[in-house]
Amino acid sequence: MRDHRLELYAADVAWAEAEHNLQRRIGGMLRHGRLESGPAQALLLEALRVGREQVQSIQATSYRSEEATARRRMPHDLTDWPTIAVALGLDAAIWTEDRHFHGCGVPCWTTETLTRELAALRSL
């Protein structure tokens, strides 16, 4: 269930990569017999629907001004600079399990830590 205190954004290229990987992974489950065709298609369509409803894709024209700073801060995987650029432009944190983002000068949250923090805030 989505926590409505969160606003979720993704760089357009990061969102396109996520959609591609989702299709690839569900296709792999289908090929390896872990899912049948009907449920695999339904899972893919539902995951894409939820993602498109809950994550706002940010176009490159909106984060291009942060490119130089973002590239400088992401020396390990230069293809990830748009995520840092979006975070810089929105003054937002990054939700990721990718350790390459840690130390980029933008706050980073893992799923576990974010989940715990939101649960603690709910109990206040």
URCORPE-V928539 format. One record per pair of residues at least 12 apart in sequence whose ideal C-beta (glycine too) atoms are under 10 Angstrom apart, sorted by the first residue. I is the first residue (numbers start at 0). GAP is how many residues later the second one is. Records with the same first field share a line. If there is no record, write none. Layout:
# URCORPE-V928539
I->GAP + GAP
This chain:
# URCORPE-V928539
1->48 + 51 + 52 + 53
2->111 + 112 + 115 + 116 + 118 + 119
3->50
4->113 + 116 + 117
5->48 + 87 + 89 + 103 + 108 + 112
6->47 + 48 + 49 + 83 + 85
7->43 + 46 + 47 + 48 + 84 + 87
8->46 + 47 + 48 + 49 + 53 + 54 + 74 + 77 + 78 + 80 + 81 + 83 + 85 + 86
9->41 + 45 + 46 + 47 + 48 + 72 + 73 + 76 + 85
10->46 + 47 + 48 + 49 + 51 + 52 + 59 + 69 + 70 + 71 + 72 + 73 + 74 + 75 + 76 + 78
11->45 + 46 + 47 + 48 + 49 + 50 + 51 + 70 + 74
12->44 + 45 + 46 + 47 + 50 + 66 + 67 + 68 + 69 + 70
13->41 + 43 + 44 + 65 + 66 + 68 + 69 + 72
14->36 + 37 + 40 + 41 + 42 + 43 + 67
15->41
16->62 + 63 + 65
17->29 + 30 + 33 + 37 + 39
18->25 + 28 + 29 + 32 + 33 + 38
21->21 + 22 + 25 + 26 + 29
22->21 + 24 + 25
24->19 + 22
25->13 + 14 + 15 + 17 + 18 + 19 + 21
26->13 + 17
27->12
28->14 + 15
29->13 + 14
55->30 + 34
56->29
57->24 + 25 + 27 + 28 + 31 + 32
59->22 + 25 + 26
61->23 + 24 + 27 + 28
62->18 + 19 + 20 + 21 + 22 + 23 + 24 + 25 + 26 + 27
63->18 + 21 + 25
64->20 + 23 + 24
65->15 + 16 + 18 + 19 + 20 + 21 + 22 + 23 + 24
66->14 + 15 + 17 + 18 + 21
67->13 + 17
68->12 + 15 + 16 + 19 + 20 + 35 + 36
69->12 + 13 + 14 + 15 + 16 + 17 + 18 + 19 + 34 + 35 + 36
70->13 + 14
71->12 + 32 + 33
72->12 + 14 + 15 + 28 + 30 + 31 + 32 + 33
73->26 + 27 + 29 + 30 + 31 + 32
74->25 + 28 + 29
75->22 + 23 + 24 + 25 + 27 + 28
76->21 + 23 + 24
79->14 + 16 + 18 + 20 + 21 + 24
80->23
82->12 + 13 + 15 + 18 + 21 + 23
83->17 + 20 + 21 + 22 + 24
84->21
85->20
86->14 + 17 + 18 + 19 + 20 + 21
87->16 + 17 + 18
90->15 + 16
91->14 + 15
92->13 + 14 + 15 + 16 + 21
93->12 + 13 + 14 + 15
94->12 + 13 + 14 + 15 + 16 + 18 + 19
95->12 + 13 + 14 + 15
96->12 + 13 + 14 + 15
97->12
